[in-house]
Amino acid sequence: MQVELRQRSEASRLMVWLSPLLALLLTFIFGTLLFAALGYDPLRALYAYFIKPLTEAWSLEEIVVKATPLALIGVGLALVFRANVWNIGAEGQYTVGAICGSVLPVMLPDLQGPLILPAMLACGVLGGMAWAAIPAFFRIRFGASEILTSLMLVYVAQLLLDWLVRGPWRDPDGYNFPESRLFAADAVIPALAGRMHFGTIFALIAVAALAILLGRTLKGFEFRVIGAAPRAGTFAGFSERRSILAVLAVSGGLAGLAGIAEVAGTIGQLHPSISPGYGFTAIIAAFLGRLNPLGVLCASLLLALTYIGGESAQVSLGVSDKITRVFQGAILIFVLACDVFIRYRLHIHPRRQPACPIHEPAQAKEVP
Amino acid sequence: MPGRNVLLEARGIVKRFGGLAANDHIDLTVRAGEIHALLGENGAGKSTLVKILYGSLQPDAGTVAWAGKQVAIGNPSEARALGIGMVFQHFSLFEGLTVAENIALALPPNAGRRGLAADVRSVSEAYGLPLDPAARVSGLPVGVRQRIEIVRCLLQRPRLIVMDEPTSVLTPQEAERLFETLRRLAGEGCAVLYISHRLEEIRQLCHAATVLRHGRVVGQPDPKTATAAQLARMMVGVDVEGEGGRRARRSRRGGTAAPVRLAVRGLSQSRGTAFGVALDDVSLEVRGGEILGVAGVAGNGQDELFAALSGEVPALDHAAVEIDGRACGRMGPAARRRLGAAFIPEERLGHAAVPEMRLSDNAVLTRHGTDPELVTGGLLRLSRARSLARRIVQRFDVRAPSGDPEARALSGGNLQKFVVGRELDRKPGVLAVSQPSWGVDIGAATEIRRGLAALADGGAAVLAISQDLDEILEISDRIAVISRGRLSPAVPASETTREAIGLLMGGAGD
């Protein structure tokens, strides 16, 4: 039997959307084997992981809460990735957004009024943008790979946050715990229902705005062209440098907004672990969602489920909650692997055709 | 020479890609010591057949016999073991390495590098292919690079050499030397399978010919007795207008009364990349109603000249480029298009068009700034883009697989017709085009050239950069030659000769 990948003349529109579903199926199979190998009943474990969180109101609410930062960051990443710019440092932009947005409530806790919240959100967006502008500058000016620079800036941002909440921003009434003071009531994003807050609305607006930007506007067309064929982009009269800066600024700004929305909406103060890796998980959401804003929204909900499912499996079965990362990683690997079928189709020959042994040519050479 | 031993005999070769039969029961017989032409339009199945013979594709049906014995060629190294060598159209050389190092890389790993330099020297001298083994490839002209490929191939003592469009990048003088080498090889009993679009050289050089059309063999004319027109007719299936059209056009032209619509004055540009060419004091003028042809061997500043004209690399001096009397040296491509100019670069995929995008998106690519109905208030009007793409496809006879396919799904010739059509449809006042019919079949090339001529007849100024001298001679009213970044003064096409241009291309004007 011979297995062969044959190139399709055009990308398959069907496979673009079938591929993530196939990846999910493979992830379930992988999960079954994994749980069995760890000595758990696979069906019970998968039920606890993927189904149980969908059956209770509080966990559905929690899925929305966790999907909010994922969607905000993920749509921004869909934009940069479409423009062929590889911002791997959304986690850092998220962190800096949270820090910058917290300047007002932490340093001026007595400040009150309806303007403080918009000011905080603006600071968060600007902070994320500024952090993303650093790799943009190095890429444009020196040709440095934004993959490395943006990733390294994640650690800088995390250490900055760590230093702030253990040092100058530590809550004077906080019994020396590494956390800032609690935000005053005016500095907290109002709740929608239960633990859900208005940040979710921002995420929905961002999804709609980027869907229109990417699909319907000349600007979005420009980013897509620059991403697919930079030389054709220049030929069309678009500036590659401006595009790099613009998409990094937008995605950084959205990550910064996610950061301040999480801190001011869900948490209510700064502490060292404001993110369970949203900035990295959002990369998976972007790819699973086919770099399409609406797709990213769905993928964010699914990935939020993996967070809740991990906790649920830990509670009901005693599985390590590290299983969440394993599942997220498996989904990404499978979806990237399945994406090969977008451009290639699988051919299976029952057996190798008119086969002569490999050595035949050498014999043939002896014939005069 | 039917008396010679049959070296390679392919029978009933079939290769399908999806529903398309790229090779449909092809028979091919190549004898020892014979230079055998393989002729056909783009998409006729030449490359597929050659890839099967070289082992990089497997046929769906059919047999290949080598020296009378049936063989299966599973991969290129098996082909080389048999004695089949290949010289590709696009060289696969490492620019940073020396000639000897490049050759060593292509030989079997156990061949050993000792004595290689001596081998290279002896082979290259024996066949009139002078090479310095220690020279670095990056500094060598294209003709020499091709010699490296040929010597690399000869060192493996092949009995059949496949050459894919070898003269497309050579000056006439370089081509003549290549023919000498090929004749000498044939004289020693080596067979050559020679793929080319250039009918004249096939008549000069080849002993036998096989003509393909739509994946089938349509004839095996004797290239020594057949006329170029007969060969062309066999290839495309219809009469091809060549010289006649040119003569007709010439007589309609002339006169210096028409206004200068495109002017370049004293343009110098440092080279953009390490392997680029600097432009050195280039000046030219193109009047309305004429076609200025810029001849030259690849890599002499054509890309840089085109980029300076299109605005992809703006000039330092704003006055260095003028479109319809307006200085635009520092403007980008979109602003120049708004002045009425249009541009068609050499590379179709990735430069003139985005391969992954549909034709409608590719129509927007160069027209978003000049066609106000395509973009309103920053929003793309997708249905208008689709109808524009449909109009281009119909007007310029682009054969596309479905309604609005990705650019990459089109064959080279059809994509080129689309790319040219996209600009002609705008009726630009100035058009700069690079390699208008590169790698395009004769039928499409004729249509494209006719389109350029019609544009000029309508009063536009057309500047055509081409490495194909036949094309330059066919379409141009005046001809200039670019060599090492310098442009020779333009002379009327009727007052120059192929030899004079060839000499300038070889650097005689420097």
Boltz contact constraints between the chains, C-beta under 6 A:
constraints:
  - contact:
      token1: [A, 9]
      token2: [B, 409]
      max_distance: 6.0
  - contact:
      token1: [A, 10]
      token2: [B, 406]
      max_distance: 6.0
  - contact:
      token1: [A, 10]
      token2: [B, 409]
      max_distance: 6.0
  - contact:
      token1: [A, 216]
      token2: [B, 379]
      max_distance: 6.0
  - contact:
      token1: [A, 216]
      token2: [B, 380]
      max_distance: 6.0
  - contact:
      token1: [A, 217]
      token2: [B, 378]
      max_distance: 6.0
  - contact:
      token1: [A, 217]
      token2: [B, 379]
      max_distance: 6.0
  - contact:
      token1: [A, 218]
      token2: [B, 368]
      max_distance: 6.0
  - contact:
      token1: [A, 218]
      token2: [B, 375]
      max_distance: 6.0
  - contact:
      token1: [A, 218]
      token2: [B, 378]
      max_distance: 6.0
  - contact:
      token1: [A, 218]
      token2: [B, 380]
      max_distance: 6.0
  - contact:
      token1: [A, 221]
      token2: [B, 380]
      max_distance: 6.0
  - contact:
      token1: [A, 225]
      token2: [B, 354]
      max_distance: 6.0
  - contact:
      token1: [A, 228]
      token2: [B, 354]
      max_distance: 6.0
  - contact:
      token1: [A, 228]
      token2: [B, 356]
      max_distance: 6.0
  - contact:
      token1: [A, 229]
      token2: [B, 350]
      max_distance: 6.0
  - contact:
      token1: [A, 229]
      token2: [B, 354]
      max_distance: 6.0
  - contact:
      token1: [A, 231]
      token2: [B, 350]
      max_distance: 6.0
  - contact:
      token1: [A, 231]
      token2: [B, 351]
      max_distance: 6.0
  - contact:
      token1: [A, 232]
      token2: [B, 350]
      max_distance: 6.0
  - contact:
      token1: [A, 232]
      token2: [B, 351]
      max_distance: 6.0
  - contact:
      token1: [A, 232]
      token2: [B, 354]
      max_distance: 6.0
  - contact:
      token1: [A, 234]
      token2: [B, 312]
      max_distance: 6.0
  - contact:
      token1: [A, 235]
      token2: [B, 351]
      max_distance: 6.0
  - contact:
      token1: [A, 236]
      token2: [B, 365]
      max_distance: 6.0
  - contact:
      token1: [A, 237]
      token2: [B, 332]
      max_distance: 6.0
  - contact:
      token1: [A, 237]
      token2: [B, 333]
      max_distance: 6.0
  - contact:
      token1: [A, 237]
      token2: [B, 334]
      max_distance: 6.0
  - contact:
      token1: [A, 356]
      token2: [B, 72]
      max_distance: 6.0
  - contact:
      token1: [A, 361]
      token2: [B, 71]
      max_distance: 6.0
  - contact:
      token1: [A, 361]
      token2: [B, 78]
      max_distance: 6.0
  - contact:
      token1: [A, 361]
      token2: [B, 81]
      max_distance: 6.0
  - contact:
      token1: [A, 361]
      token2: [B, 82]
      max_distance: 6.0
  - contact:
      token1: [A, 364]
      token2: [B, 66]
      max_distance: 6.0
  - contact:
      token1: [A, 364]
      token2: [B, 69]
      max_distance: 6.0
  - contact:
      token1: [A, 364]
      token2: [B, 71]
      max_distance: 6.0
  - contact:
      token1: [A, 367]
      token2: [B, 67]
      max_distance: 6.0
  - contact:
      token1: [A, 367]
      token2: [B, 68]
      max_distance: 6.0
  - contact:
      token1: [A, 367]
      token2: [B, 69]
      max_distance: 6.0
